[in-house]
Amino acid sequence: MRTTTTASQLIDDLVDANHVLVDRGVLDAYGHVSGRHPDDPEKFLIARNLAPGLVTAADIQVLDLDGGTDDERPSYLERFIHGEIYRARPDVHSVVHSHSASVIPFTISNRPLQAVWHMAGFLGEGVPVYEIREDAGMGSDLLVRTPELGAGLAASLGEGAVALMRGHGSVTVGDSIPHAVWRAVFAELNARALAVAVGLGEVTPLTAEEGIAAAKSNYGQIRRPWELWRAEARAGRRG
C-alpha cells in the first residue's frame, strides 16, 4: 500500500504514528518509529530522543543509515536498528521498535510467537528471536547501540515482518508507516490472545498457508484502521 509521499507528508505520518502507537499500547515512554526518506533511500526520518507521546513535527530528525545527523539534538540510542534494517531491506519503508509488554514473554520462553488470529497472519508459524549475546557477549545492556548490533538484528529479521529481541522487545517493518504501525498493533494483540489461549489449553495456530492468505486479504484494508486510529490520536491531542 506504499504510495509516493513528500517529506512533509512523511513527517505528518510519523507524528501521528508515534501517538497512535502510544494509544494502542505498543509504545510508552520508550520505543520509536521511523520512515525511509521519500527522496533519498539512504536516509530516514525519526523523532529526536523523546517520549513518543510528546513528539511533534518540530522533533523529527533526518538521519543517514549510519545513524548520523546534522541535528545537534540527541538522537535515540538505538537508531542503528532503523539504519541497518533499511540497509538490508530495500523493500522496507517504515520500522517500529517497541518494548510492548505482551510480547516480552515470547522473547524469553520457548513458546514461539505465532499467528493464532487472522489479523496477524503476517506473523506466520513463528517469529525469530534475536539473541544479542551472540554479537555482544554476556554483559551487554541489551540495547542495539552500534551498527554491528543493528546488522545482527536485521539478519535475524531476514525477510520477515517481525523479529523479537530477547529480554528487550521487538521490531516490526512495513512498506509504509501505516503498514508498519498496523503490524505492530496486531503483533501486540496477537501476543495477548496467544498468552490467554495457552492458559486455556491446547492452541490451534494458523497454518503457513492461512497466514499468507490472511495477510494478503488484510493488506488491502490497512487504511481503514489507520484512518480511525489517526483521527482518535489527533482528537486526543486537541483535547
N, C-alpha and C positions, 0 to 999 in steps of 0.2 A: 504494500500500500504506500510505498515511498513516493512522494511527489516532489517536484522541483520547488525549492523554497529559497528565500533570501536569508541573509544573516539576521536581519531584523525579525523576520518571522520565526527563525530558529530560536532566537533569544526569548521571544514571547512564549514559545512552546516549552522551553527549558524552565522558565519561571513557573508556568502552570504545572509542569511535570513535578517539580520539587514539592509544590503544595498538594497536588493530587496524591503523591506517594506518602506524604505525611498523613493526609486524611484517611488513606486506605490502610494505614498501619504497617506500611513497608519500611518507611524511613521514620526516624525520630530526630533526636539532636545530631545524629550521625548518619553517614551514608551520603551518596551523591549520584547524580545523573548527568550525562553528557550527550552532546550531539556532534557528529562529524561536520566540519565546516563545509557549507554548500559550495564554496568557490575554491577550496583548497583541501583535497583529501588528506594532506599531510598535517592538518591541524584540526583541533576540536575545540568546542566551546563548553565551559563548565563554570559553575559558581566559584568564587573565591572561598577560602576556608571559613565556612559559615554554616550554622544550623539550617537545614533545608527549608524549614518553615518560615525563615526570615528572608529568603532570597528574593531580590528584586532585579529588574533589568540592569540596574547600575552595578550589580555584583558579578556579572558574567565576565569571565576572562577568556582570552584566546590563547591556547597552548599548542605547542608543536608535539609531535609524537614522542619526543624525548622528555616531555614534561616542562619544557622551558617556556617562559612568557616574558613580555616586556612590562607587564603589570607588576608594580612594586608591592602590591598587597600579597599577603601569604596565600599560597595555594594549598589544596588538600595534600596531606602526606601521601595518600595512596593514588595520586593522579596517574601513576605508572600503570595501574590496572587498565585505564582507558586507552592510553597511548599504545600499549603493547597489543591490546586486543584489536584496535584499529589497524595496527601494522600487520597483524597476522590475518585479519579477516576483512578484505575489501568490501564484502557484502554487508558488513555491519555499519550502521549509521547512528546507533544510539546504544549506550551502555548504562546499566543501573547497577550500583553496588550497594548492598544493604546488609544489615545485621538482624533482619526480621526474626522475632523470637520463635515463631513456629517452625522455621527452617533449621534452626541450630541443632535440635536433637538428631536430625538426619545427617549432620556433619560429624557426629561423634559416636554414632552407633553403627551396627552392621545392618540396620534396616535401610534399604535404598529408598530414596525419594523417587517414586514412580507415579505415573499418571493413573489416578483412580476416578477421574472426573472428566467428562468430555471437554470441559472448558480448559483443561490443562493437558490436552493431548500432546502438545509440543514437548512435554517432559519425557515422553517415551517410556521405555521399560526400566529406566534407571539413570539417575543424574550422576556424573562423575564428581568425585571429591578431590580437590587439590590439597595435597599434603605438603605444607610449606617446609616441613623438616627435611624433605628430600633436597631442597635448594638452600635452606638457611641454617640447617643443623638443629640441635635440640634446645637452643637457648634464645630463639628469636621472640619478639613481642607479637608475632603472627601477622604483623602489618606488612603489606606489599609496598615497601619503601624504595625499591630500586627497579630499574628497567629489567634486570635479570629475574627478579621475582615476578614482575608483571608478565614476562615472557613465559615463565613456568606456569602461571595461571592460564595464560592464553593457550598453551599447549594442552593443558588439562581440559579446557573448554572444547578444544578441537572445532568441529563443525556444528556443535550443538547450540541450543538456545540458552542453557543454564549450566553453571558449574557451582558446586558447593565449595566452601573453604573451611577446612576442619577447625572447629572451635572458634569460628570467626563470623561466617555469614555466607553470602552468595554473590554471584554476578549473573546478570541477565542481559541478553543482547537482542536487538531487533533491527529491522531495516528502516525504522523511523522512530522518533521519540514516542508517538502513541503506541507503536508496536512493542517497544521495549517496556514501556510502562504497563501495558496490558498484560504482558507475560509476567512481569514482576508481581503484579497484583494476584494473578491466578496461580502462580507458583506458591505464594504465601497461603492462599485459600486452600489449595490442594494439599499442602502440608498439614494444615489444620484438620481437614477432612480425613486424611490418611491416619493421623495420630488418633483421632476418635475411633475410626474403624478398627484399628489394631486392638484397641481396648475392648471392642465388642466381639472379636473373634476373627475367623479367617477372612482375609481380604481378597477381593477379586479385582485385580488391576486391569487396565485396558491392554489389549494386545498391541503389538507394534503396528499392525495394520489399522486398528481402530484409532490409535493415536495419530497416525498420519492423516487418516480421513477426517478426523475431528479437527485437527489443526488447519487443514485446508478449508474446511467449511467455516470455521470461526474467523479465519483471516479476513474474509470479506465483510465481517461485521464489527471490526475493531472501532470504527468511527463512532458507533452508537454509544458504547460506554465512555469512550474518550470525551465526547462532547458533553455527556452528562456529568462526568467527574470534574471536567474543567469548569463547567458552569457552577457546580457546587463549590469548588475551591475558590472561584472568583467571588461568589456571593459571600463566602465566609470571610474573605479578606476585606470586602466592603463593610461587612457587619462589624 
